[in-house]
């Protein structure tokens, strides 16, 4: 069975911490879907 991780973020700018999360998920899951979204509450 395919193991899928979903990682949504409003990272602006993306940091090495965000990359570390994606790398961790990539090691644990078959597929990782990453998407960026706007956060209207962030200035």
C-alpha positions, -999 to 999 in steps of 0.1 A, spaced: 0 0 0 13 35 -9 22 57 20 15 93 13 25 123 34 9 157 30 29 188 40 11 222 36 30 253 46 27 291 44 65 293 46 77 327 34 105 323 30 111 286 31 139 277 55 163 248 60 139 237 87 112 232 61 136 213 40 145 191 69 108 183 74 105 173 38 136 152 39 124 134 71 90 127 54 107 115 23 126 89 43 94 76 60 68 78 32 67 66 -4 54 99 -17 54 134 -2 31 161 -15 42 197 -6 21 228 -13 25 264 -4 -5 284 6 -11 320 15 -19 328 51 -40 360 54 -32 362 91 6 365 85 21 399 77 
